[in-house]
Every structure is written in structure tokens, then in C-alpha cells.
Amino acid sequence: MNLNPFSEDETALQSAHKMLQSQRSYLGTTDYILDEVAQPDKLKNIDIAFGFSGDHHALNIAESSINWAYVVPNEGTIVWLECLAVPTEGRFHEQTLLTLDYLTSPEVAALNAEESWFSTPNKGINTFLSQKYLNDPVINPDPTLIEKSYLYSPVSDQGLLIRQRIVEDLR
């Protein structure tokens, strides 16, 4: 469909809803896949699921008889950023700066990146990262895939309501 997933265009959202309805019979669940970990029998019957990068590691630990992988479609994906924030005004504790310095130190930033299997914005840490991490196309996708992807952005309350109704209809 080649539509912006953060579109506010109701016609585009209705079109996406119709396409999703046509695929509903192939969808086992609209729940987040890690919610299914507590139900191993149900998990064994799921072939594809909604999840985030890194979730496949938790799935592979929970259900070792299945090899889960995180796959990014050739059409692109949604790119989001995890971050830490401090107040822009007012005073915060010196320990806050020490904590941020610690978390962004090369060794710790690399450990966090590999443990979460999230891409990292920290510069100068490649020497602390494994080749497996550095060569993973999910962590370091081809630039053409990034060009086709969308940076996560908030939607209006109305846009959120429409999306909630679509998801409820698909359940």
C-alpha cells in the first residue's frame, strides 16, 4: 500500500483497515507476542507475530524448540529511538550525571546494546561490540531499507482512536 503508518488521512486508514480485514483469517492473535510466552502450547501454533527487535531472544529462551527471528520487511519498517531524559530546567542530582556517564561509557553502552539487541547511537563503541552484533542486518540495516522506513512520530488523539478501533475490529 506504501502508506505512511503515521498518516492522519482517514481514507488511507480505512483502506489499510480493509486490507487488514482481508488478511484477518491468517492472523492467530493481535496480541503482543511476549504476552504469549506464558502459554507455550499457544506459542507453538504461532508462525508470525508482532514484536520488537530483541523480543526474539526472549522467545528463544522461553521456547527453545522454536527458533524465532526478527525480520524487517523489504518495504521498510518503523524506526524508533529509546532514550534517557533529564529535566531541561531545575536542578537534578549529581548522581544523575554519574549514572548517565556510566550508562554511556563505551563498555557499558556496548553491553546494553548487545543484551537488548537494540541498535545503539553511542559512538566509539564498535571495538566493544561482537562481530555478530555488528554484522546483524536488523541492527545495522542496509541504508536503502532505512530510506524506505518511517521515523516513529506521535499521532493525534483522533488518529489514535481510529487505530484503536481498527485493532479492536481485528480481534
N, C-alpha and C positions, 0 to 999 in steps of 0.2 A: 504493500500500500504506500510505502515511502512517505508516511506522515510523521510529523513531529509529535513525539509522545507527550509533550507538554502543551500541545495546542489547546486553545480556548474555543476553537471553532466547533460549534455543536454539530454541524453537518458532518465534519470529519470524524468526530467522536461517535456519531450514530453509524457511520459507515464502518468504523472499526468494530463497533458492537455487533453489527450484522455478521461481519467476518468471523468474529469470535464465537457467535452463536452457531455458525455452521460447523465449527470445529469442536463444539462442546461435547459431543458424543465420544471424542477421543481423549477427553480430559478426565483423569481419575479424581483429581481434587484441585481446588483453587487455594488450598491452604499452603502456608509456608512449609517447605519440606522438612525443616528441622523440628516442626511440630509433630511430625510422623515418627520420629526416632523412638518414641515410647511404644510404638505399635509395630514391632518387627514383621509380623505377618502382613500387615498392610503395606509396609515399606517394600517388601519383596515383590509386590504387584505393581509398583510404580516404575515406569520406564523413562519418564522425563518429568521434571519438576521445576518450580520457581525457587530460586535460591540466589545467594550472593557468592562472589568469589571467596574461596576459603571454606564454604559450607561443605564442599565435597570431602574435605579432610575429616570433618566431624561425622559425616555419613559413613565414610570408610572405616572409621573407628567403631561406630555403633553397629554396623552391619558388614562384617568382614567378608561375607560370602559374595558380596556385590562390589564391583569396582566402579565407584561413581567418579565422574569427571565434570569439571565446569567447562562449558562450551560457549563461546561467543559467536553469534550468528555472523555470517559474511556480510549481512546487510548493515551491521553496526549494532551498537548497544547503548545503554545509558551509562555515562561516566559520572561517578560521584566522588566526593572527597570527604575523608574523615579528618577532623582537625581538633586541636585543643584551643581553647579561647580563654583569655583573661579580660577582665573589665578594662575598658578604654579610659574610664575616669575613676577617680578614687584610688585608694591605697590598697595594695594587696601584700600579702606576707612575703618576706624574703625567701621562705621555704618554697613558695610557688615558683619563683625563678630557678631555684636549685633543682626542683623537680623537673621543670621544663628543660633545663640544661642537661639533666641526667637522661631524660627520655629521648632527647635529640642527639645525644652523643653517638658517634658512629657505631660503636659496638652494640649499644642498647637499641638504637634505631634499626640496625640490621636484624637483631634478634627478634624484635617486634614484627618487622616486615615478614620474616620467614615463618614465625609462629602463626601469624594471622593469614599469611599468604595473600597479603594486600600489596599493591604497588606502593612504593614509598617516594615521597617528594624530597627526602633528605639527600643532599649532595655529598659526595665524597665518601660514600659508604660501600661502594662496589667491592672493595678489597675484603670486606667483612661478609659479603653475600656468597652463597654457594653458586656453582655453575648451573645447577638445576633451577634455582630461582631466577638467575639472570637470563637463562635461555627459555623460560616458560613463556609461550606466546600469549597466555592470558595475563600474565604480569607485565610483560613488555610486548604489547601487540604491534603489529606492522602499522606504520604511520597511516597507510591508506584506510585501515579499519577505524582508526581514531577520527579521521576526517569524515567518515560516514556516521559517526556516533554523535550523541547529544549529551551535553553537559547538563547534569541534573539541575532543574530550576523549579521553584515553587509554582503552584497553580493557584488560581483564585478559589475562594470558598465555593463558588458555583461550579467551577471545573472539578473540584474535589468531590462535590455532591454527585455530579454526573458519573464520575468514575466509580464511586461507591455503589451507585445504582446498577451500573454495568456488572460489577463484580458480584453483587447480590443476585442479579438475574442469572448469572452463570453458575451459581452454586446449586 
